[in-house]
Amino acid sequence: MTKAWLAAHPRFVVQHTPAHASWLNQVECLFSILTRKLLRRGEFSSREDLVEKMLALVEHHSEGAKPFKWVYDAKVAA
């Protein structure tokens, strides 16, 4: 079924994502930034205040965002 859908929609191309560079790792990096820069230091008067500050941090981070540099050399530690 998936192959048929992809054949009918040629503008979509499936890309293999190696396990060592998955999108989940990128999300973990973003959560790490959020934790270090806001959550550990922050004081929030309400849930809405927390949400507002989190969105502000993400917006500020996005203004100067650069792609994460991902390095993987496939060497196995002895």
GUKOL-631899 format. One record per residue: residue number from 1; residue in one letter; z, x, y of N, C-alpha, C in turn. Coordinates in steps of 0.2 Angstrom, whole numbers. Each point is the difference from the previous one (the first is absolute). Layout:
N
PT   vomar   martor    n.pz    n.px    n.py   ca.pz   ca.px   ca.py    c.pz    c.px    c.py
PT     NUM        A       Z       X       Y       Z       X       Y       Z       X       Y
...
//
This chain:
78
PT   vomar   martor    n.pz    n.px    n.py   ca.pz   ca.px   ca.py    c.pz    c.px    c.py
PT       1        M       0       4      -6       0      -4       6       0       4       6
PT       2        T       4       6       0       0       4       6      -6       4       1
PT       3        K      -3       2      -5      -7       3       0      -5      -4       3
PT       4        A       0      -6      -2      -5      -5       2       1      -2       8
PT       5        W       6       0       2       2      -1       7      -3       6       4
PT       6        L       2       6      -2      -2       6       3      -8       0       1
PT       7        A      -3      -2      -6      -8       0       0      -3      -5       5
PT       8        A       4      -5       1      -2      -5       5       1       2       7
PT       9        H       5       4       1       2       3       7      -1       7       0
PT      10        P      -6       2       1      -1       8       0       3       4       6
PT      11        R       2      -4       5       3       4       6       7       3      -2
PT      12        F       3      -3      -6       7       3      -2      -1       5      -5
PT      13        V       3       5       1      -1       6      -5       7       2      -3
PT      14        V       1       0      -6       6       2      -3       1       8       0
PT      15        Q       6       2       3       1       7       0       6       2      -4
PT      16        H       0       5      -4       6       2      -4       5       4       4
PT      17        T       6      -2       0       5       3       4       5       4      -5
PT      18        P       0       6       0       4       4      -4       7      -2       1
PT      19        A       4       1      -6       7      -2       0       4       4       5
PT      20        H      -2       6       1       4       5       5      -2      -2       7
PT      21        A      -4      -4       2      -2      -2       7       0      -7       1
PT      22        S       4      -4      -3      -1      -7       0       2      -3       6
PT      23        W      -2      -6       2       2      -3       6       8      -1       0
PT      24        L       3      -1      -6       7      -1       0       4       6       3
PT      25        N      -3       6      -1       3       6       3       0       0       8
PT      26        Q      -6      -3       2      -1       0       7       5      -5       3
PT      27        V       2      -6      -3       5      -5       2       6       3       0
PT      28        E       2       4      -5       6       4      -1       1       4       6
PT      29        C      -5       4       2       1       4       6       1      -4       6
PT      30        L      -3      -6       1       2      -4       6       7      -3       0
PT      31        F       2      -2      -6       7      -2      -1       5       6       2
PT      32        S      -2       6      -2       4       6       2       1       1       7
PT      33        I      -6      -1       4       0       1       7       4      -6       3
PT      34        L       0      -6      -2       3      -5       2       8       1      -1
PT      35        T       2       2      -6       7       1      -1       3       6       4
PT      36        R      -4       5       1       3       6       4       0      -1       7
PT      37        K      -5      -4       3       0      -1       7       3      -6       3
PT      38        L       2      -5      -5       2      -6       3       6      -2      -4
PT      39        L       0      -1      -6       5      -4      -4       6       4      -1
PT      40        R       0       7       0       7       3      -1       3       1       7
PT      41        R      -3       0       5       3       0       7       1      -6       3
PT      42        G      -3      -5      -2      -1      -6       4       6      -5       0
PT      43        E       1      -3       5       5      -6       1      -4      -6       2
PT      44        F       1      -5      -4      -4      -6       1       5      -6       1
PT      45        S      -2      -4       5       5      -6       2      -2      -6      -5
PT      46        S      -6       0      -3      -2      -6      -4      -6       2      -4
PT      47        R      -2      -4      -5      -6       1      -4      -6       1       5
PT      48        E       0      -5       5      -6       0       4      -1       7       4
PT      49        D       6       3       2       0       6       3      -2       6      -4
PT      50        L       2       0      -7      -2       4      -4      -8       0      -1
PT      51        V      -3      -6      -1      -7      -1      -1      -4       3       6
PT      52        E       3      -2       6      -3       2       6      -1       8       1
PT      53        K       6       3      -2       0       7       1      -4       3      -6
PT      54        M      -1      -2      -6      -4       2      -5      -7       0       2
PT      55        L      -2      -6       3      -7      -1       2      -2       5       6
PT      56        A       5       1       4      -1       4       6      -1       7      -3
PT      57        L       4       3      -5      -1       6      -3      -7       1      -3
PT      58        V      -2      -5      -4      -6       0      -3      -6       1       5
PT      59        E       1      -4       5      -6       0       5       0       7       4
PT      60        H       6       2       1       0       7       4      -3       5      -5
PT      61        H       2       0      -6      -2       5      -5      -8      -1      -1
PT      62        S      -2      -6       0      -8      -1      -1      -4       3       6
PT      63        E       3       0       6      -4       2       6      -2       8      -1
PT      64        G       4       4      -3      -1       7      -1      -1       2      -7
PT      65        A      -1      -5      -4      -1       1      -7      -6       4      -2
PT      66        K       2       5      -5      -5       4      -3       0      -1      -7
PT      67        P      -5       1      -4       0      -1      -7       5       5      -3
PT      68        F       4      -2      -5       4       4      -4      -4       6      -3
PT      69        K       3       6       0      -4       5      -4       3       0      -7
PT      70        W      -4      -1      -4       2       0      -7      -3       6      -4
PT      71        V       5       4      -3      -2       6      -4       2      -1      -7
PT      72        Y      -4       2      -4       1       0      -8      -4       5      -3
PT      73        D       4       5      -3      -4       5      -3       0       0      -8
PT      74        A       3      -5      -3      -1      -1      -7       3       5      -4
PT      75        K       4       5       3       4       5      -4       6      -3      -3
PT      76        V       1       2      -6       6      -2      -4       5       5       1
PT      77        A       6      -2       2       6       5       0       2       2      -7
PT      78        A       1       7       0       2       3      -7       7      -1      -1
//
